[in-house]
Structures are given as C-alpha cells and as structure tokens.
C-alpha cells in the first residue's frame, strides 16, 4: 500500500471517529440545553400558579393549549415531592401522543393540598434538535469531502519531488546514458534525499567505470601472456623428443592454458553481456545455427554412438548471431558431453520453444549450476557454460528451463 493511501485511510478513519464522538456529545449537549429551557418555562408556569393562589386563595381556571396542559388534583393530607420528568403529551388537535416534559408540584389552599401537573410538548424542541443534528451531519460530511479533496491535491503536490526522484531511480542504468538530475523542493527531507541519490549515482557510476575498465584491461592483458605461453610451448615441442612423463606434463600444460583462454574469453563475454555492450542485432535463422552446431559435434556424436532425433521448424530471431551461437553450442555440447555410450539426443524447434533432451546419469540442482564457476560432478568445463546461457536468455527476454525425468535431462528455451 502506498504511503499516500495509507495516510489518507488513517486520517479519514481518525477524522470520522472524532466527528462521530463530537456529534454525539454535541447532540446530547443541545438536547440538555433545550430541556433546561423547557424546565424554566415549567417553573415559570408554576410560579404564576403560586402567585395566583396567594392573591386569590383559590386555584386558577384549568385550561389547555396545543403545547401545554395544567392539571390540578386534590391530595388531602398527603403531599408530593417536586420533580421534573419525561412523559407523553396528548395533542388536543391531532389526537396524537407526543413527547413531553412535566413538572409535578403541590400547593396548599385553606389547609387542602393540591397536586399540580404542568405538561409541555417537546415536539418543537425535538424538531429543532433534528434540524440542528442534520445541519451538523451535513457540515461533517462537507468537511470530510473537503478534507479528502484537499489531502489528495495538497499531498500529491507535496510528494511530487519524491515520485520524480523515484522515477529517475527506476530508469537509472549503469550501462545506459541515463542520469539522475536534481529535483528542487522546498521540503528539507526531500532535498536531502535528492542530494543523497545524486551522490550515490555518481559514486556507483564511477565505481562501475573503474570496474569495467579493470575487467577490459585485465582480459586484454591476459591474452598477451597466454599467447606467449602457447608460442613457447609450440617451440618447446618442436625442439626435441620427450619422455612419456614429459609429454604428459606438456599435455597438462596445454590443457590448462586452453582452459585459461576459454575462461578469459567467457569472463569478458559475460561482462559485455551484463553491461549491454553487445547490441549488433540481426536476423538469425535458429534452424540453420542448430544444424551448424550439430555438424561441428558430429564426430563426438559418432564416437559415443548417440542416436540423434531432430524435428526443426523454421524460426527467426532478431539477436546477435554470435550470442545465439554460444547459447545453442553450450546447450548442445552439454547434452553430448554428459550423455553416455549408445545414448539418445533429441532436438526439437518450433516457433515458440527449443527443447534439447539427452540421456545421462544422475541429476543436479539447476539453480546452483547457474551460478558462476559451479560445476556438476564429473564436469570438465570451467563452470560458466550455463551461466552464459542464462545471461544470454535474460538479455533477450527468453526463459531457460530444466527438467529431469528418470535418466533424461531436458533443457528448453522459450522465446
């Protein structure tokens, strides 16, 4: 969840709760104030009755109105406590029962106690409370709407520099030419973030350029001593005859130098692919490349007496031909080298996928062998073959999969 949405939800939830609590308190406060006002009117009526009795020594005439009733009842020697209470009021016009407020009191006339019941309708009071409550609800809803709109507009404006910096970070690429430009802001935190991001980008690019230069220079410089070693070995071999032990040592040296050469070339190629330095794309006939790779490995296939089954359909890709050749050659050479005598090799190609299956002993963890210099048991390679395959597939958006079933290993490349 985005911070903006999270803040809005929390802010709106807290505001709604506060408004509800405030509304309830406000409602009961207004209700209490208006009830006190009715009580004052009832006391005023009570005082008028007492004044009339003191002056005339008799009860005033009983009368009723649409909003007030006064009832007298003899109590004899008894007396009643003075109190206010909520009751119902009978409207003489509409013949309906309405909410009312009553005052019970007593008065003594010539030794006779009389009960006084003054009742007043609360309809107008309740109508007024409802109007006030509806107005309050309307104000609360209007404030919430305004608050949401203002938050959305104001917060989007405030967070705009942050999203601009974030967008530049997403588009930033070491291999590309994209740079991170300064994003001015009047908020100290965003200004500090902008400066930190620009500083980080400069350091990363500087480190990348240094590492890139080191890799290229190291690979280039390694080729010279390797070539010299090969040349000296060739000269040494032609000088004289050697014993079996010396011949074996020379063969070991030749093999080690050859492996070193392959390692140097593979590391340099990996660096170029990762840095996006190979962009020479052209139309590549996948079927033709596979047939050429199989032709190059024809001798080894015959030596192991491998049964070859192919079903190749036409498939063309826009890619660097050298990288495609490396990808297919590595997959096919692995399928042949890790096969066994009288085994099988199947190669299928259609418009969506290339599948290479071979017989072979054992199994391996596919995710582990994709790591650099990780080799399966018994492998004589340098541990970069499948790493190169995975890197090439990622470079062009292909998917490389592996499946082991019984004694069959299957690699597939989904275009």
C-alpha positions as CSV (number, residue, x, y, z in Angstrom):
1,X,0.0,0.0,0.0
2,X,1.3,3.4,-0.9
3,X,2.1,5.9,1.9
4,X,-0.3,8.4,0.4
5,X,-3.2,5.9,0.5
6,X,-2.2,4.7,4.0
7,X,-2.1,8.3,5.3
8,X,-5.5,9.0,3.7
9,X,-7.1,5.9,5.3
10,X,-5.7,6.6,8.7
11,X,-6.6,10.3,8.5
12,X,-10.1,9.7,7.3
13,X,-10.7,7.0,9.9
14,X,-9.5,9.1,12.8
15,X,-11.5,12.1,11.5
16,X,-14.7,10.1,11.2
17,X,-14.3,8.7,14.7
18,X,-13.6,12.2,16.1
19,X,-16.6,13.6,14.2
20,X,-18.9,10.9,15.4
21,X,-17.9,11.3,19.1
22,X,-18.1,15.0,18.7
23,X,-21.5,14.8,17.1
24,X,-22.9,12.5,19.8
25,X,-21.6,14.9,22.5
26,X,-22.9,17.9,20.6
27,X,-26.4,16.2,20.2
28,X,-26.7,15.4,23.9
29,X,-25.4,18.9,24.9
30,X,-28.0,20.6,22.7
31,X,-30.7,18.3,24.0
32,X,-29.8,19.1,27.6
33,X,-29.8,22.8,26.9
34,X,-33.2,22.8,25.3
35,X,-34.6,20.5,28.0
36,X,-33.3,23.0,30.6
37,X,-35.1,25.8,28.7
38,X,-38.4,23.8,28.9
39,X,-37.9,23.3,32.6
40,X,-37.5,27.0,33.0
41,X,-40.8,27.5,31.2
42,X,-42.5,24.9,33.5
43,X,-41.1,26.7,36.6
44,X,-42.4,30.0,35.3
45,X,-45.9,28.4,35.0
46,X,-45.5,27.0,38.5
47,X,-44.6,30.5,39.9
48,X,-47.6,32.0,38.1
49,X,-49.9,29.4,39.8
50,X,-48.4,30.2,43.2
51,X,-48.8,33.9,42.7
52,X,-52.5,33.5,41.6
53,X,-53.2,31.2,44.7
54,X,-51.5,33.7,47.1
55,X,-53.5,36.5,45.7
56,X,-56.9,34.9,45.2
57,X,-56.8,31.9,47.6
58,X,-58.1,29.6,45.1
59,X,-56.9,27.6,42.1
60,X,-56.7,29.2,38.7
61,X,-59.0,28.1,36.0
62,X,-57.8,25.0,34.2
63,X,-57.0,25.4,30.5
64,X,-55.3,23.5,27.7
65,X,-53.5,24.6,24.7
66,X,-51.8,22.7,21.8
67,X,-48.5,22.7,23.6
68,X,-49.3,22.9,27.3
69,X,-51.6,21.4,29.8
70,X,-52.1,22.2,33.6
71,X,-54.0,19.7,35.8
72,X,-54.9,20.0,39.5
73,X,-55.8,17.1,41.7
74,X,-56.6,17.1,45.4
75,X,-54.2,15.3,47.7
76,X,-55.9,15.6,51.0
77,X,-53.5,15.5,53.9
78,X,-50.8,14.0,51.6
79,X,-48.0,15.9,50.0
80,X,-45.9,15.2,46.8
81,X,-42.3,15.7,46.0
82,X,-41.5,18.4,43.5
83,X,-39.8,16.8,40.4
84,X,-39.3,17.0,36.6
85,X,-39.9,14.0,34.4
86,X,-40.2,13.0,30.7
87,X,-43.7,11.9,29.8
88,X,-46.2,12.0,26.9
89,X,-48.4,14.8,25.8
90,X,-51.8,14.4,24.3
91,X,-52.3,16.9,21.4
92,X,-55.9,18.0,21.5
93,X,-55.9,18.9,17.8
94,X,-54.2,15.9,16.2
95,X,-55.3,13.4,18.9
96,X,-51.8,12.1,18.9
97,X,-49.4,11.3,21.7
98,X,-46.3,13.4,21.7
99,X,-43.2,13.5,23.8
100,X,-43.5,16.0,26.6
101,X,-41.8,17.3,29.7
102,X,-43.7,17.6,33.0
103,X,-43.3,19.3,36.4
104,X,-45.1,17.8,39.4
105,X,-45.5,20.2,42.4
106,X,-48.1,20.9,45.1
107,X,-49.9,23.9,46.6
108,X,-51.9,24.4,49.8
109,X,-55.2,26.3,49.8
110,X,-57.0,26.7,53.0
111,X,-55.4,23.6,54.5
112,X,-56.1,21.5,51.4
113,X,-53.2,20.2,49.4
114,X,-53.5,20.1,45.7
115,X,-51.2,18.3,43.1
116,X,-50.0,20.5,40.3
117,X,-49.1,18.8,37.0
118,X,-47.8,21.1,34.3
119,X,-47.0,19.3,31.0
120,X,-45.4,20.9,27.9
121,X,-44.9,19.4,24.5
122,X,-41.3,18.7,23.3
123,X,-42.2,18.4,19.6
124,X,-40.8,21.8,18.7
125,X,-37.7,21.0,20.8
126,X,-37.2,17.7,19.1
127,X,-37.8,19.2,15.7
128,X,-35.2,21.8,16.5
129,X,-32.7,19.1,17.7
130,X,-33.3,17.2,14.5
131,X,-32.7,20.2,12.3
132,X,-29.5,21.1,14.3
133,X,-28.4,17.4,14.0
134,X,-29.0,17.3,10.3
135,X,-27.1,20.5,9.8
136,X,-24.3,19.2,11.9
137,X,-24.2,15.9,9.9
138,X,-24.2,18.0,6.7
139,X,-21.3,20.1,7.9
140,X,-19.3,17.0,9.0
141,X,-19.8,15.3,5.6
142,X,-18.9,18.5,3.8
143,X,-15.8,18.8,5.9
144,X,-14.8,15.2,5.2
145,X,-15.2,15.7,1.5
146,X,-13.2,18.9,1.5
147,X,-10.6,17.3,3.7
148,X,-10.2,14.3,1.4
149,X,-10.0,16.5,-1.7
150,X,-7.5,18.9,-0.1
151,X,-5.4,16.0,1.2
152,X,-5.3,14.4,-2.3
153,X,-4.4,17.7,-4.0
154,X,-2.0,19.0,-1.4
155,X,-0.3,15.7,-0.7
156,X,0.2,15.0,-4.4
157,X,1.8,18.4,-4.8
158,X,4.0,17.8,-1.7
159,X,5.1,14.3,-2.7
160,X,5.7,15.2,-6.4
161,X,9.5,15.7,-5.9
162,X,9.7,12.3,-4.2
163,X,8.0,10.5,-7.1
164,X,10.2,12.3,-9.6
165,X,13.3,11.1,-7.8
166,X,11.8,7.5,-7.6
167,X,11.1,7.6,-11.4
168,X,14.6,8.6,-12.1
169,X,15.9,5.8,-9.9
170,X,13.8,3.2,-11.8
171,X,15.1,4.5,-15.1
172,X,18.7,4.7,-14.0
173,X,21.0,2.2,-15.7
174,X,24.8,1.8,-15.4
175,X,25.1,0.6,-18.9
176,X,22.9,3.3,-20.4
177,X,23.4,7.0,-20.6
178,X,20.5,7.9,-18.2
179,X,21.5,10.3,-15.4
180,X,19.7,11.4,-12.3
181,X,19.0,15.2,-12.3
182,X,18.5,17.4,-9.3
183,X,14.8,17.8,-8.2
184,X,14.3,21.1,-6.4
185,X,12.0,21.1,-3.4
186,X,11.2,23.4,-0.5
187,X,10.9,20.4,1.9
188,X,14.2,19.7,3.7
189,X,13.8,15.9,3.8
190,X,13.2,15.7,0.0
191,X,16.1,18.0,-0.7
192,X,18.3,15.8,1.5
193,X,17.0,12.6,-0.3
194,X,17.7,14.2,-3.7
195,X,21.3,15.1,-2.8
196,X,21.9,11.6,-1.4
197,X,20.5,9.9,-4.5
198,X,22.6,12.1,-6.9
199,X,25.7,11.5,-4.8
200,X,25.1,7.7,-4.7
201,X,24.5,7.7,-8.5
202,X,27.8,9.4,-9.1
203,X,29.7,7.0,-6.9
204,X,28.1,4.0,-8.4
205,X,28.9,5.2,-12.0
206,X,32.4,5.9,-11.0
207,X,32.9,2.5,-9.4
208,X,31.2,0.9,-12.4
209,X,33.5,2.6,-14.9
210,X,36.6,1.7,-12.9
211,X,35.4,-2.0,-12.7
212,X,34.6,-2.0,-16.4
213,X,38.0,-0.6,-17.3
214,X,39.7,-3.1,-15.0
215,X,37.9,-6.0,-16.5
216,X,38.6,-5.0,-20.1
217,X,42.2,-4.2,-19.3
218,X,42.7,-7.4,-17.3
219,X,41.2,-9.6,-20.1
220,X,43.2,-7.8,-22.8
221,X,46.4,-8.0,-20.8
222,X,45.9,-11.7,-20.0
223,X,45.7,-12.6,-23.7
224,X,49.3,-11.5,-24.3
225,X,51.0,-13.8,-21.7
226,X,48.6,-16.7,-22.7
227,X,49.7,-16.2,-26.4
228,X,53.3,-16.1,-25.4
229,X,52.9,-19.4,-23.3
230,X,51.2,-21.1,-26.3
231,X,54.0,-19.9,-28.6
232,X,56.8,-21.1,-26.3
233,X,55.1,-24.4,-25.8
234,X,54.9,-24.9,-29.6
235,X,58.6,-24.1,-29.9
236,X,59.4,-26.4,-27.0
237,X,57.5,-29.3,-28.5
238,X,59.4,-29.0,-31.8
239,X,62.9,-28.9,-30.2
240,X,63.5,-32.5,-29.1
241,X,61.9,-35.8,-28.2
242,X,60.4,-36.1,-24.7
243,X,59.9,-39.0,-22.3
244,X,56.3,-40.1,-21.6
245,X,56.3,-38.2,-18.3
246,X,57.5,-35.0,-20.0
247,X,54.9,-35.5,-22.8
248,X,52.2,-35.9,-20.1
249,X,53.3,-32.7,-18.3
250,X,53.3,-30.8,-21.6
251,X,49.8,-32.1,-22.4
252,X,48.6,-31.0,-18.9
253,X,50.1,-27.5,-19.5
254,X,48.4,-27.3,-22.9
255,X,45.1,-28.2,-21.4
256,X,45.5,-25.7,-18.5
257,X,46.4,-22.9,-21.0
258,X,43.5,-23.8,-23.2
259,X,41.1,-23.7,-20.2
260,X,42.6,-20.4,-19.1
261,X,42.0,-19.0,-22.6
262,X,38.4,-20.1,-22.5
263,X,37.9,-18.8,-19.0
264,X,39.3,-15.4,-20.0
265,X,37.0,-15.2,-23.1
266,X,34.0,-16.3,-21.2
267,X,34.5,-13.8,-18.4
268,X,35.0,-11.0,-20.9
269,X,31.8,-12.1,-22.8
270,X,29.8,-12.2,-19.5
271,X,30.9,-8.7,-18.7
272,X,29.9,-7.4,-22.1
273,X,26.5,-9.0,-21.9
274,X,25.8,-7.8,-18.4
275,X,26.8,-4.2,-19.4
276,X,24.8,-4.2,-22.6
277,X,27.8,-3.7,-24.8
278,X,26.7,-6.3,-27.4
279,X,23.9,-4.6,-29.5
280,X,24.7,-5.8,-33.0
281,X,21.3,-7.4,-33.7
282,X,20.4,-9.1,-37.0
283,X,18.0,-11.7,-38.4
284,X,19.2,-15.1,-37.1
285,X,18.0,-18.4,-38.6
286,X,17.8,-20.6,-35.5
287,X,17.3,-23.8,-37.5
288,X,20.5,-23.0,-39.5
289,X,22.5,-22.3,-36.4
290,X,21.4,-25.6,-34.8
291,X,22.3,-27.6,-37.8
292,X,25.7,-26.0,-37.9
293,X,26.3,-26.8,-34.2
294,X,25.3,-30.4,-34.7
295,X,27.6,-30.7,-37.7
296,X,30.5,-29.4,-35.5
297,X,29.8,-32.0,-32.9
298,X,29.2,-34.8,-35.4
299,X,32.4,-36.6,-34.6
300,X,31.7,-36.8,-30.9
301,X,28.2,-38.0,-31.6
302,X,29.5,-40.8,-33.7
303,X,32.2,-41.7,-31.1
304,X,29.5,-42.2,-28.4
305,X,27.1,-43.8,-30.9
306,X,24.4,-41.4,-29.8
307,X,21.0,-41.7,-31.5
308,X,20.1,-38.3,-32.8
309,X,16.5,-37.3,-33.3
310,X,15.7,-33.8,-34.7
311,X,12.5,-32.0,-35.6
312,X,13.4,-28.5,-36.6
313,X,10.9,-25.9,-37.8
314,X,11.8,-22.5,-39.2
315,X,12.4,-19.9,-36.6
316,X,14.0,-16.4,-37.0
317,X,15.0,-14.0,-34.2
318,X,16.4,-10.5,-34.1
319,X,19.5,-11.0,-32.0
320,X,23.3,-11.0,-32.1
321,X,24.3,-14.1,-34.0
322,X,27.5,-14.8,-32.0
323,X,25.5,-14.8,-28.8
324,X,22.9,-17.2,-30.3
325,X,25.6,-19.5,-31.5
326,X,27.2,-19.5,-28.0
327,X,23.8,-20.3,-26.4
328,X,23.0,-23.2,-28.7
329,X,26.5,-24.5,-28.8
330,X,26.8,-24.6,-25.0
331,X,23.4,-26.4,-24.6
332,X,24.2,-28.9,-27.3
333,X,27.8,-29.6,-26.2
334,X,26.5,-30.2,-22.6
335,X,23.9,-32.6,-23.9
336,X,26.5,-34.5,-25.8
337,X,29.4,-34.4,-23.2
338,X,27.1,-35.5,-20.4
339,X,25.5,-38.3,-22.5
340,X,26.6,-41.9,-22.3
341,X,27.6,-44.6,-24.8
342,X,24.7,-45.6,-27.0
343,X,22.5,-42.8,-25.6
344,X,20.0,-40.5,-27.2
345,X,19.8,-36.9,-28.1
346,X,16.6,-35.1,-29.2
347,X,16.4,-31.6,-30.6
348,X,13.0,-30.0,-31.2
349,X,12.4,-26.5,-32.5
350,X,9.2,-24.7,-33.3
351,X,8.1,-21.0,-33.3
352,X,7.8,-20.8,-29.5
353,X,10.4,-23.1,-28.0
354,X,13.6,-25.0,-28.4
355,X,13.9,-28.3,-26.5
356,X,17.1,-30.3,-26.1
357,X,16.8,-33.7,-24.3
358,X,19.6,-36.2,-23.6
359,X,20.1,-39.4,-21.7
360,X,22.5,-39.2,-18.8
361,X,23.2,-40.4,-15.3
362,X,22.4,-38.5,-12.1
363,X,20.8,-35.1,-11.6
364,X,21.8,-31.7,-10.4
365,X,20.4,-28.5,-8.8
366,X,19.6,-26.3,-11.7
367,X,19.7,-23.1,-9.7
368,X,23.1,-23.9,-8.3
369,X,24.8,-24.7,-11.7
370,X,23.6,-21.3,-13.0
371,X,26.0,-19.7,-10.5
372,X,29.4,-18.8,-11.8
373,X,32.1,-21.4,-11.5
374,X,29.7,-24.0,-10.1
375,X,30.1,-27.3,-11.9
376,X,28.3,-30.6,-11.7
377,X,30.1,-33.7,-10.6
378,X,32.4,-35.1,-13.2
379,X,32.2,-31.9,-15.4
380,X,35.4,-30.9,-17.2
381,X,34.2,-27.4,-18.0
382,X,35.0,-24.1,-16.4
383,X,31.7,-23.6,-14.7
384,X,30.5,-20.7,-16.9
385,X,28.6,-22.5,-19.7
386,X,25.1,-22.5,-18.2
387,X,25.8,-19.1,-16.6
388,X,26.4,-17.7,-20.1
389,X,23.3,-19.4,-21.4
390,X,21.2,-17.9,-18.6
391,X,22.7,-14.4,-19.1
392,X,22.0,-14.5,-22.9
393,X,18.4,-15.7,-22.3
394,X,17.9,-12.9,-19.8
395,X,19.4,-10.4,-22.2
396,X,16.8,-11.2,-24.9
397,X,13.9,-12.0,-22.6
398,X,14.0,-15.8,-23.2
399,X,13.1,-18.3,-20.4
400,X,15.6,-21.1,-19.7
401,X,14.1,-24.2,-18.0
402,X,15.5,-27.6,-16.9
403,X,13.6,-30.8,-16.2
404,X,14.9,-34.2,-15.1
405,X,12.8,-37.3,-15.6
406,X,14.3,-40.7,-14.8
407,X,17.5,-40.7,-16.9
408,X,16.6,-37.9,-19.2
409,X,17.8,-34.3,-18.9
410,X,15.7,-31.7,-20.8
411,X,16.7,-28.1,-21.3
412,X,14.2,-25.7,-23.0
413,X,14.4,-22.2,-24.2
414,X,11.1,-20.4,-24.6
415,X,11.3,-17.4,-26.9
